[in-house]
Amino acid sequence: MTRSALLIGMITLMACDLSEAADTDSYAQKLPDARVRIDMPAPAGAARSAEGDVSAFAGFTYDVTTDVNGLIDVVLTTVDTVTDFEPTWTDDAQTALWGPWEDDGLHYALWVRHDVEEGIYRWGLNLKGVDEGEDAFVTVVAGQTEDGATDDAYTGWFAIDFDSIVLKNPSETTRGRFISSYAVDGDAVVASAGFEDFADGADEPVDALYHYEQAIGADGLMDVVFLSDATGNGEDEMHIVRSRWSAAGEGRADAYLTGGELGALTYTATECWGDDFLVDYYIDNYHLVENGEASACAFEEPSFNEEDPEDSTAR
């Protein structure tokens, strides 16, 4: 996707009239950091599902984590770059403001505000054209962090509104919204992410939900829920995949397909892969095939997401 609308012009930012006295630490620690990303080792090669071939589910899981991380990284890069500098203005009590700065014909500003009554910190990235008045700023990234957040632990969410970005920069091709919510505790994160009416370029808009849990350098888990026409008869079926992996890269995916033309029927599939990302075991009840030995799976027992997908939204 095109990311220029959220990246920072460093030379221009350094030329801003920056405050000499403001302390940014209390504001910056309310913003997300790299722990909200998904850390999955990368598979290699083409993806096919048969014993001894590269795991299709490992490749699918890696592609999904890469897409989600790409959007998270846009926000993290912006936030980290800006808050390396002192704010342009602060009241030293409830609000800090960085900017505005200019990049590629647009003005940006980042703000963090402490809502004492609500017990939360609100923050956002605002955008407008350089020739527009101050009242033309729109918020293209909005976020919230619970009061009491520290460098070690925090909870919060943020949302990117690509439709608002397009209003200010028609050359952008991405549409829809991306939402991420998270709870970080030390090196561990439990998080959700979602795409709503999301499309890049001429792609058809999609809705998808993700849930992931991981400790840095340890085992990880991710659920993916999306609608797609699996039967080719014009109705969308619900696809749900739970992938688990170790820090070494070996993993297991348990998936099921239901709804749409299938009605109450549910088809399941399980695939296990080793640290070389080759399939150790595969079974499904649609093609009625089983390859390899179930004992080869790094995670011995199947695990399916049993929550209502409607309860897995990012906010």
C-alpha positions as CSV (number, residue, x, y, z in Angstrom):
1,M,0.0,0.0,0.0
2,T,1.0,3.7,-0.4
3,R,2.3,5.0,2.9
4,S,3.6,8.5,2.0
5,A,0.7,10.2,3.6
6,L,1.8,9.0,7.1
7,L,5.6,9.2,6.8
8,I,7.7,12.1,8.2
9,G,9.8,14.6,6.4
10,M,12.7,14.7,8.8
11,I,14.5,17.8,7.5
12,T,11.3,19.9,7.7
13,L,10.4,18.6,11.2
14,M,13.8,19.5,12.5
15,A,13.3,23.1,11.3
16,C,10.1,23.5,13.4
17,D,10.0,26.0,16.3
18,L,10.5,23.4,19.1
19,S,10.0,24.1,22.8
20,E,13.2,24.0,24.8
21,A,11.6,23.3,28.2
22,A,8.9,20.7,27.6
23,D,9.5,17.1,28.9
24,T,8.0,14.6,26.4
25,D,8.5,11.4,28.5
26,S,5.1,11.5,30.3
27,Y,3.3,11.9,26.9
28,A,5.5,9.6,24.7
29,Q,5.0,6.6,27.0
30,K,1.3,6.8,26.4
31,L,1.8,5.9,22.7
32,P,2.2,2.4,21.2
33,D,5.6,0.8,20.6
34,A,7.0,-2.2,18.7
35,R,5.6,-4.7,21.2
36,V,2.2,-4.4,19.6
37,R,3.6,-6.0,16.4
38,I,3.3,-9.7,15.6
39,D,6.6,-11.6,15.6
40,M,6.5,-14.7,13.4
41,P,9.6,-16.2,11.7
42,A,9.5,-16.0,7.9
43,P,8.8,-19.1,5.8
44,A,10.4,-19.4,2.3
45,G,9.4,-20.9,-1.0
46,A,6.2,-21.7,-2.7
47,A,3.1,-22.8,-0.7
48,R,1.4,-26.2,-1.2
49,S,-0.3,-28.5,1.2
50,A,1.2,-32.0,1.1
51,E,3.7,-33.7,3.3
52,G,7.2,-32.5,2.5
53,D,6.0,-29.4,0.7
54,V,6.2,-25.8,2.1
55,S,3.3,-25.2,4.4
56,A,0.4,-23.3,2.9
57,F,-0.9,-22.3,6.3
58,A,2.6,-21.1,7.4
59,G,2.7,-18.9,4.3
60,F,-0.8,-17.7,4.9
61,T,-0.1,-16.8,8.5
62,Y,3.1,-15.0,7.6
63,D,1.4,-13.0,4.8
64,V,-1.4,-11.9,7.3
65,T,1.1,-10.9,10.0
66,T,3.1,-9.0,7.4
67,D,0.1,-7.1,6.2
68,V,-1.0,-6.2,9.8
69,N,2.5,-5.3,10.8
70,G,2.8,-3.0,7.8
71,L,-0.1,-0.9,8.9
72,I,1.1,-0.9,12.5
73,D,4.6,0.1,11.5
74,V,3.3,3.2,9.6
75,V,1.9,4.5,12.9
76,L,4.9,3.4,15.0
77,T,7.4,5.0,12.6
78,T,5.5,8.3,12.7
79,V,5.0,8.3,16.5
80,D,8.6,7.3,17.2
81,T,10.1,9.8,14.8
82,V,8.0,12.7,16.0
83,T,8.4,12.1,19.8
84,D,12.2,11.9,19.4
85,F,11.9,15.7,19.4
86,E,10.5,18.0,22.0
87,P,6.9,19.1,21.4
88,T,6.3,22.4,19.7
89,W,3.9,23.4,22.5
90,T,2.8,22.0,25.8
91,D,0.9,23.2,28.8
92,D,3.0,20.8,31.0
93,A,-0.2,19.5,32.5
94,Q,-2.6,17.9,30.0
95,T,-1.6,18.5,26.4
96,A,1.4,18.2,24.1
97,L,1.5,19.2,20.4
98,W,4.2,18.4,17.8
99,G,4.1,20.4,14.6
100,P,2.6,21.4,12.3
101,W,5.3,20.3,9.9
102,E,5.1,20.1,6.1
103,D,5.7,17.1,3.9
104,D,4.8,16.7,0.2
105,G,2.4,19.6,0.2
106,L,0.6,18.6,3.4
107,H,0.7,19.9,7.0
108,Y,0.8,17.3,9.9
109,A,0.4,17.6,13.6
110,L,0.6,15.1,16.4
111,W,-1.1,15.7,19.7
112,V,-1.5,13.9,23.1
113,R,-4.1,15.0,25.6
114,H,-4.8,13.8,29.1
115,D,-8.5,13.5,29.9
116,V,-8.4,13.5,33.6
117,E,-12.1,13.0,34.2
118,E,-12.2,10.0,31.9
119,G,-8.9,8.6,33.1
120,I,-7.5,8.2,29.6
121,Y,-5.0,9.8,27.2
122,R,-6.3,10.6,23.8
123,W,-3.9,11.1,20.9
124,G,-4.1,11.7,17.2
125,L,-2.3,12.6,13.9
126,N,-4.0,15.5,12.1
127,L,-3.6,16.4,8.4
128,K,-4.5,19.3,6.1
129,G,-3.4,20.9,2.8
130,V,-0.7,23.6,3.2
131,D,-3.0,26.2,1.6
132,E,-5.9,25.4,3.9
133,G,-6.8,27.2,7.1
134,E,-6.1,25.8,10.6
135,D,-9.8,24.7,10.9
136,A,-9.3,22.4,7.9
137,F,-7.2,19.8,9.9
138,V,-8.8,16.3,10.0
139,T,-7.7,13.5,12.3
140,V,-6.4,10.6,10.2
141,V,-5.1,8.5,13.0
142,A,-6.8,8.5,16.4
143,G,-5.8,6.6,19.5
144,Q,-6.4,6.1,23.2
145,T,-4.4,4.8,26.1
146,E,-5.7,4.0,29.6
147,D,-4.6,6.2,32.4
148,G,-1.7,4.8,34.4
149,A,0.2,3.6,31.3
150,T,3.9,3.1,31.8
151,D,6.9,2.1,29.7
152,D,6.3,-1.5,31.0
153,A,2.5,-1.9,30.7
154,Y,-0.3,-0.2,29.0
155,T,-3.6,-0.9,27.1
156,G,-5.0,1.1,24.3
157,W,-6.2,1.3,20.7
158,F,-5.6,3.3,17.5
159,A,-7.5,3.6,14.2
160,I,-6.3,4.7,10.7
161,D,-9.0,6.4,8.6
162,F,-7.7,6.1,5.0
163,D,-10.9,7.7,3.6
164,S,-10.0,10.9,5.5
165,I,-6.4,10.7,4.1
166,V,-7.8,10.5,0.6
167,L,-9.9,13.7,1.2
168,K,-6.6,15.6,1.8
169,N,-4.4,13.7,-0.6
170,P,-6.4,12.3,-3.6
171,S,-3.3,10.6,-4.9
172,E,-3.6,8.0,-2.1
173,T,-5.1,4.7,-3.3
174,T,-6.0,3.0,0.0
175,R,-9.5,3.1,1.3
176,G,-11.4,2.1,4.5
177,R,-10.2,1.8,8.0
178,F,-7.7,-0.2,10.1
179,I,-8.1,-0.6,13.8
180,S,-5.7,-2.1,16.4
181,S,-6.3,-2.6,20.1
182,Y,-3.7,-4.1,22.5
183,A,-2.8,-4.8,26.1
184,V,1.0,-4.9,26.7
185,D,2.5,-6.3,29.9
186,G,6.3,-6.5,29.8
187,D,7.3,-8.5,26.8
188,A,3.8,-10.0,26.3
189,V,1.0,-8.6,24.2
190,V,-2.7,-9.6,23.7
191,A,-4.1,-7.7,20.7
192,S,-6.8,-7.5,18.0
193,A,-6.8,-5.9,14.6
194,G,-9.5,-5.3,12.0
195,F,-10.0,-4.1,8.5
196,E,-13.3,-2.4,7.6
197,D,-14.2,-1.7,4.0
198,F,-10.5,-1.9,3.3
199,A,-9.2,-1.8,-0.3
200,D,-5.9,-1.0,-1.8
201,G,-6.2,0.4,-5.3
202,A,-8.8,-1.4,-7.4
203,D,-9.2,-4.3,-5.0
204,E,-12.6,-5.2,-3.7
205,P,-13.2,-3.9,-0.2
206,V,-12.8,-6.5,2.5
207,D,-13.7,-6.9,6.2
208,A,-11.5,-9.1,8.4
209,L,-10.7,-9.6,12.1
210,Y,-7.5,-10.7,13.8
211,H,-6.6,-11.6,17.3
212,Y,-3.1,-12.4,18.4
213,E,-1.2,-13.3,21.6
214,Q,2.6,-13.4,22.0
215,A,5.6,-12.8,24.2
216,I,8.6,-11.5,22.4
217,G,10.9,-14.3,21.4
218,A,8.4,-17.0,22.5
219,D,5.4,-18.9,21.2
220,G,2.7,-17.0,19.3
221,L,-1.0,-17.4,18.4
222,M,-3.2,-15.7,15.9
223,D,-6.9,-16.0,14.9
224,V,-8.1,-14.8,11.5
225,V,-11.8,-14.5,10.6
226,F,-12.9,-13.3,7.1
227,L,-15.7,-13.8,4.6
228,S,-15.0,-15.2,1.1
229,D,-16.8,-17.2,-1.5
230,A,-15.2,-20.6,-1.2
231,T,-17.7,-22.6,-3.3
232,G,-17.9,-20.2,-6.3
233,N,-21.7,-19.9,-6.0
234,G,-21.9,-16.3,-5.1
235,E,-22.4,-16.6,-1.3
236,D,-19.7,-15.8,1.2
237,E,-18.6,-18.5,3.7
238,M,-16.9,-17.8,7.0
239,H,-13.3,-18.8,7.2
240,I,-11.7,-19.1,10.6
241,V,-8.0,-20.0,11.1
242,R,-6.1,-20.4,14.4
243,S,-2.3,-20.5,13.8
244,R,0.2,-21.2,16.6
245,W,4.0,-21.1,16.2
246,S,7.1,-21.4,18.3
247,A,10.0,-18.9,18.4
248,A,11.9,-21.4,16.2
249,G,9.2,-21.2,13.5
250,E,7.5,-24.6,13.8
251,G,3.8,-24.4,14.1
252,R,0.3,-25.6,13.6
253,A,-2.9,-24.2,12.0
254,D,-6.4,-25.5,12.7
255,A,-9.1,-24.1,10.4
256,Y,-12.7,-24.4,9.7
257,L,-15.2,-23.2,7.0
258,T,-18.9,-22.8,7.5
259,G,-22.0,-20.7,6.6
260,G,-22.9,-19.4,3.2
261,E,-23.9,-22.2,0.8
262,L,-22.6,-24.7,3.3
263,G,-25.3,-23.7,5.8
264,A,-24.7,-25.6,9.1
265,L,-22.0,-27.9,7.6
266,T,-18.5,-27.3,8.9
267,Y,-15.3,-28.4,7.2
268,T,-12.1,-28.5,9.1
269,A,-8.4,-28.8,8.2
270,T,-5.2,-29.1,10.2
271,E,-1.7,-28.5,9.0
272,C,1.6,-28.8,11.0
273,W,5.0,-27.6,9.9
274,G,8.5,-27.9,11.2
275,D,11.1,-25.2,11.7
276,D,12.0,-25.6,8.0
277,F,8.4,-24.7,7.2
278,L,7.8,-28.0,5.5
279,V,4.6,-29.8,6.2
280,D,4.8,-32.5,8.8
281,Y,1.2,-33.4,8.9
282,Y,-2.0,-32.5,7.1
283,I,-5.7,-33.6,7.4
284,D,-9.0,-32.3,6.2
285,N,-12.6,-33.6,6.2
286,Y,-13.5,-32.0,2.8
287,H,-11.1,-33.9,0.5
288,L,-10.9,-36.7,3.1
289,V,-7.1,-36.8,3.0
290,E,-4.5,-37.3,5.7
291,N,-0.7,-37.1,5.2
292,G,2.0,-37.6,7.7
293,E,1.8,-38.5,11.4
294,A,-0.1,-36.4,13.9
295,S,2.6,-37.1,16.4
296,A,5.0,-34.9,14.4
297,C,3.1,-31.8,15.3
298,A,4.9,-29.3,17.5
299,F,1.5,-28.6,19.2
300,E,-0.1,-31.9,19.8
301,E,-3.7,-30.9,20.4
302,P,-6.0,-29.1,18.0
303,S,-7.2,-25.6,19.0
304,F,-10.1,-23.7,17.4
305,N,-11.3,-20.2,18.1
306,E,-14.6,-20.9,19.8
307,E,-15.6,-17.2,20.4
308,D,-18.3,-15.5,18.5
309,P,-16.4,-13.6,15.7
310,E,-18.6,-10.5,16.5
311,D,-17.0,-10.4,19.9
312,S,-13.5,-10.3,18.4
313,T,-13.6,-6.7,17.1
314,A,-10.7,-4.4,17.7
315,R,-12.8,-1.9,19.7
